[in-house]
């Protein structure tokens, strides 16, 4: 997850616009915001606003999905005065300053994911997969009710992997389209809270609605690679992100802390992504989903061992796990975070920066934070910016650097209608004759 729908009680911009949505692009180099009057694009490194589009009449944009840095975006209307119906996905070409295609549904669109050859749309209990070039319907399947819009799509062109909730509580459906294979992962007993794929789609991170654990899975085999402990108290995990080498994973929660976990044998080797933590991967039947419950009194609050071992920390009582039942002993085997950023205004989303050992946190309150976590423990904050400010505050931007503009990416042309849509959706792919 790399997006945040902010709801009706969100912050406002310096012009009084309401913030409706914040989301990162596929390589986390940019982020987009949807407001009650349009959308804006920001560069992450160096931080600056690179573009904004304001609609004069009915401009509410509730969802913005970028396609890397190119001129094509997917827009969904939102707010009190939406630009487009909330049951439509509009393909916007900002070079032409208009929509060049749309997908229409009978229900509200919950989430949209793009890559250069796919458009994936999540409704409340259904997923649709389209070819980008002509919006032909390629695949569709049911999910459990998915009000959070949990959906992950690998952006790497070398593989096509999709992950979403299955029809069973706590299970994740993984579609490996290149291998023509589906994997069903029994990730948690409780409802899913967040999911994320790494760039190549080989690893999946999941958390439940309890938010105490993050589990890392091999998408091909369905085996669990690591079990990472965010904490002992229930929390809502709002985002999960891998770094580009899949050597770290991070999560943000409503506790106001971002946790960073190492997935490699030595976190100071940021390019070591092949070992998957150096552990033998257990099968899905070899762990207890209830590992965070029913601890002996006084043990559940045991602090992790903070000795400088150069990896994720484990409980200082880990030596006792061999004397305890499996469900209890698993608690002490879980790995605690390697580094943390505390005092974040929740809700927020997080992503790793372009520089090694850097992380970015973007908050609903309009904050943009960069931190360095190389030494573990409490991360060092490098910079703080406000991308949205109140009407009485001056909007300050860090200018300089080559952060914006269009680059790369595929182009959508006026293709023919492809495939036969089912009864629940309608495809209309054409140049929309509407003055924007």
PyMOL commands that set and color helices and strands:
alter all, ss='L'
color gray80, all
select helices_A, chain A and resi 284-286+318-323+326-333
alter helices_A, ss='H'
color red, helices_A
select strands_A, chain A and resi 3-5+19-24+30-35+38-43+48-54+61-66+72-77+88-93+98-105+111-115+118-122+126-131+137-142+151-153+161-165+171-176+181-186+192-197+203-208+213-218+224-229+237-242+248-253+258-262+313-314+335-336+339-341+348-352+358-363+367-372+377-378+380-386+425-428
alter strands_A, ss='S'
color yellow, strands_A
deselect
rebuild
show_as cartoon
